[in-house]
């Protein structure tokens, strides 16, 4: 099997799969079970100095389901750990002693003053932990107290606190970023200026997942009232991938290690994050849905895929997709494809026809016997039919070769990319005319 071990910002682990800071990493019992199952590392649930953190004793999670009741997203209103700080520190020390080869990172959130950070950092360092993760992302509860995303949304605060941490500990410092911001590059650049050893993202997205229409209150409902919470799970993966890529391809932060978080459920999800620049990945919702042993499939799946493709280690695939992650104006406007329907696979459900006829370009015909064909003269290759088809591989996109004539436009497909500076879609060229 390919070598899955990593050295992430100086933190070593036998594989890139870490549990994110969340309920699964709240106590020694859980973390030992996780390490026994095969997880390469954990980020211990966020510690703070306030001894009066109190979590609700009612429902803490709201959910979004797919049609088959597959869990697509969780909304949580849980705060940082409400267990005594010293209890957590003692357990971290015990676990790290017994699992020296696993990554032990401790998430921290304290008030935005240097004294508080100077107080807690030596306490964590004494446990033998491998690093700290600064929780600048939590969007609920703690942000109302001037912590969490209240810090993560202000680049100047991120830079300031990161610098305090780097000045007061030997441990690698990972800055966890909030997605509740317009441009993720700005907080990442601030963390970089402050001396961060790495960033992790995304933290949860501010959300209300549903409303109880009997109580007229957001879910989860506590004594008749609800509050916004943090959204996570498979549904947030596209947002997370984009934000990871934005940091990886930004010249200012291109050298900053990234721990990818957001909806990772399978080895393929993890590979996609790694390909976009993540050196490690963190998982939460999948573990809460299926249990810790899900990591076994992640490890075996990633290793098998790497073996099949000839990738010998994680470094060989880290960031491989970044050069191909571009801006729209750099796309080849001479690249032309057309949809093709495999009649042997088609089940005549008509989804492609309904979608294209009603909402797209009327490029699929339906015969009296419910045979569906693509009308090349109308097909703009939008890919909608592929996405709505319930049979995998039934509809594919076929590339037209240079020299062929596009029946829709009458133009010959060219071998070279179009010149964007003179293309009619470019506002600058239109203005020049």
C-alpha positions, 0 to 999 in steps of 0.5 A: 500500500502507498505510504499514507503517513504525513508530516503536517506543519511538523505534526506527524501522524500515520495517515491524514485522517483526523477527527475535527474538534467536536463532540467526538473528541470531547473526552478520553473515552471517545479519543481512545476508541477513535485511535483504536479504530485507526484515526491518525489524529484528533483535534481535542474539543475546544478548551477555554478558561471560563469555568462557567460554560453551560450547554443546553440540556435539550436538543443540540442538533438540527438536520437536513435529510435527502430523499432516502433520509440520508443525513446531508447536514447537521446544525449544532448549537453546542458550545465549547467543552463544559467539562473542567479544564484540568480534567481535559488536560489530564486526559489529553496527557494520558492519551498522548502518552499511550498513543505517541504516534498519533497527532494530538492537537488541542483546540483553544478559545479564550478571550481576545487578550494576551494574558488569557493566551499566556495563561492557557498555552503552558497548560496545554504544552505540559500535556505533550500535545503536538499542536494547538488549533485556534478556534476562530470559527464557531458562529454561535454562543461564543461569538456573542461573547467576543470569541469564535467567529467574532475574531475570525471575521476580523483579519487584524484580530486574527493576526494579533492573536496568532502572533501572541500564540507564536510568541508564547508556545513552542507548539505548531499553531493552526488557525481555524477559519470561519466560512462566514466571511466574504473573502476567505483569503483575507483571514488566511493572509492575516494568519500567515502574517501572524506566523501561523504554521497552518490553517484549517477550514472550514468551520461551521456555516451560520444557519437555521436548518428548519422551523417547527411550524407548530411552535413557530420556532427554529429547530432545534427548539429549547423551551419554545425558542431556537437559535442560529447554529453551525452547519456541517456535513456533506452539504457543505463540502462544495463550499469547503472545497472552494475555500481550500482552493482559494487559499492554495492558489493565492500566491500570498498563502500558497506555502501555508499548510491547509487542513481540509474540513467540510463534509468529508465522508469517503476516501474520495472526498478526502482525496479531493481536498488533498488534491486541492492543497490540503495536507490533512483532512478533518472529519466530524459529521461522518463519524457522528453518523456512522461511527469511528470505524468509517476510517477503515474504509477511508484508509483502505480506499485512499491507499488502493486508489493511490496504488492503482494510480501509482502515487507513492505518498500523500505529498505526491497528490497534495495540491495536484489539482491547484494549477487546474483550478482557474478563473472563468476567463481562462477557460477554453471557449473553443472546447465543445462537447455534446450530450450522448444518450446510451439507449441500452442504459436508458430506462425511459424515465424522461427526466432529461427531456423534462429538465431540458424542455422546461428549463434549458435549451430544448435539445432532447427529443422524445418519440412516441415510444419514449425514445430520447435523442439529443438534438445537436443543433440545440445542445449547449453542453450544459450538462443538466441532463447528465446531472438529473439522469438517475442512471450513472453513465447513461448520459455522457458528454462527448468532445468534438474534435478540432476541425469539426463543425458545431451544428449549433453555431456553424463554427469550426472547432479550433485547436487553440483556446479562444483569445479572451481579450477579443472574445465577445463575452469579454466586457472590455472587448465590447466596450472597445467596440 
